Amino acid sequence: MATTNSEEQIRRRDTFVNLAEELQIQRSVVHGAKMAENLFRFENGRDLVGIGHEAERAIYYETASKSLVAVRFDKHGVYSGERELLQRELDDPTAWVEAYDGGLVWLHSRYK
């Protein structure tokens, strides 16, 4: 069964809302939607995988380098200069997610 554009838009909106709500809870701030927007905007060339256990770092899979990185973020944006390499030469982050999922406060629906 093919996914329609409408279904994809609903799925994206639901993922965004879910992330924004989790950030509201974890960070005790009123800027959850702004932070979620910044996190998804940073996806260019990378996929958002999840949010680290203290909700201060986002985990991204960088498709070109096949690397998994943690990047600090807040309501002002994502700090790409402050990234930590978690694993390189990773064809698919699913195995990493399965091993470290307990250390994430939020996991993107594509990895569930």
N, C-alpha and C positions, 0 to 999 in steps of 0.2 A: 504494500500500500504506500503510495507516494505521499510525501509531506507537502502540504500546500503552503504558500507564502503566509497565509493567515495563521495557520498552525505554528509555523516557525516564529512569527512575530509574537504570538501568545506565549510560546515557550521562552523566548528571549525576555519578554516582559516579566514573566513569572520568575525567571532566574535573577533578573535585576532586583525585583521587589524582595525576593528571599535574601539576597546578599545585603541590600540596604537595611532590612529589618535586623539581620544578624549583627551588622556593624553597629546599629543603634544600641543593641543589647550589650555587645562586647566592649564597646568603647564609651558607653554612657554619654553619648553626645547627640546633638540634634542634626548632625551633618552626615548621617548614614547614606542618604541618597546622593549627596555630592561626592562622597568617597567612592561609592559604587560606580558612579559615572566616570570618575577619574580612572578607576581600575579597569573598566571596560575600554575606555579610550586608549589606554596604554597597550592594548592587545595587538596593535599593528605589528605583524611578524612574529607574534607569540600568542599562546593560548593561556588564559587564566585558568589555573588548576584549582587553587583553593586559598584559604587564609590561614596563616600560622596560628599556633595555640594562644598567643597573647594578642592576636588581632592587630599587630603592628607591621607585619610583613605579609605581602602577597606572594604566592608561589606561581611562577609562570614557566611554561614550556616554550623555549625559544626554538622555533622550527628550523631555522637555517643552521644553527650550531648543534642542534639536537641536545640541548642542555636544559637542565632544570635550575632555576635561579629563584632566590628569595629577594624581594625588593621592599624597602620601607615605604610607607605611604601615610598620608593624613588628609585632612580636608582640603589642603592646598594642592595636592597632587601626588604623583609617584616619583620617588627619588631614584632615578635610574643609575646615578653615580654611586649609590649606596647599595649595591647588590652583592649577594653572596652566592657563589656557585655551589649548588647542592649535589649535582651529578652531571657528568658529561657523557657523550656517546650513548645517548638514550633514544632508541628508535620510537618508543611509546612510553609515556609516563605512567601507564596503568599499573605496572608492577611496583613502582615507587609509591604510588597512591595506596595500593593495597598494604604495603609494608608500613607506611607512616600515617595512614588515615586517622589514627587515634590522636595524632599530634596536630590535627587541623580543626579549627572551630567551624569552618565552612568548606564545603567541597562542591565544585561546579557539577551540575547535573550530568554533563557528558561523561563524568568518571564514576557515576553511581551505578 
